[in-house]
Amino acid sequence: MFKASLYTLLLTLIYVLGFSQSTSQAIANGQDPNVLYRNEGAFGIFAHSRGFGINYMRAKHITGTRKKLFEIEALNMYHPKEIKVSTNSDNSKRFKYGKLNNIFILRAGVGYQTTIFRKADRKSVEIRTSYFIGANITFAKPYYVLVYRESAVGTKYQESVRYDPDKLTIDSISGKGPLIDGLGQLKIYPGLYAKANLSFEYAPYSNKVKAIETGIIFDYYPKALPIMAHNPAENFIVTVYVGFVFGKKWF
């Protein structure tokens, strides 16, 4: 009994090693073995309707056409009414009048991907749908601007201050403050998100990932997120996006 089990184990090991070597050799020779890879990892860059971001996605096959996904991503978030302006001063830096906070978001979620149209050959395109649900952590850094001050001896100098819509008018601002100002006043807004997308995978080999994605994302904040003065803080934000994804697959 022991010898039979050992013999079966050796045969299985030889088959797996031989299959792996033949697959690697085929790829090295520029051929596509067209086998089902169980694991997938990919990086992405994307532009959404209110900013830009990057992400990483890890996938594992459940069936031949369905995968379980995990993703993390980082992005910024603008307000639709943000507009850069400048004063008449020659030394002024353009600033966003009315902006209260710079917004940076980290998301992490799980989901599923389903292949709805498989590749017929290497030059064709695979179409897939995905959805995610997860949590986000949003960092709101106060927006700083430069204003002119007058010293005791009558000379003028610039000072970086937090924008306050009740104290500062557009004429009193001389430019944008340093980006690092306000880091000590960061506020965190936890939230939830959901995403649905459609991806078009066009990699020339089955062990590579190259895809264009487009979709819609819903972010929800129990505590409303303030971005612009004289505009309501937002509990619910909807964005659409398009991005490029690249990575690899393995057993």
Secondary structure as GFF3:
##gff-version 3
##sequence-region A 1 251
A	DSSP	alpha_helix	2	28	.	.	.	ID=ss1
A	DSSP	beta_strand	39	48	.	.	.	ID=ss2
A	DSSP	beta_strand	51	61	.	.	.	ID=ss3
A	DSSP	beta_strand	66	77	.	.	.	ID=ss4
A	DSSP	beta_strand	84	85	.	.	.	ID=ss5
A	DSSP	beta_strand	95	96	.	.	.	ID=ss6
A	DSSP	beta_strand	101	117	.	.	.	ID=ss7
A	DSSP	beta_strand	126	142	.	.	.	ID=ss8
A	DSSP	beta_strand	144	150	.	.	.	ID=ss9
A	DSSP	beta_strand	156	162	.	.	.	ID=ss10
A	DSSP	three_ten_helix	170	172	.	.	.	ID=ss11
A	DSSP	beta_strand	173	176	.	.	.	ID=ss12
A	DSSP	three_ten_helix	183	185	.	.	.	ID=ss13
A	DSSP	beta_strand	187	201	.	.	.	ID=ss14
A	DSSP	beta_strand	208	225	.	.	.	ID=ss15
A	DSSP	beta_strand	234	250	.	.	.	ID=ss16
###
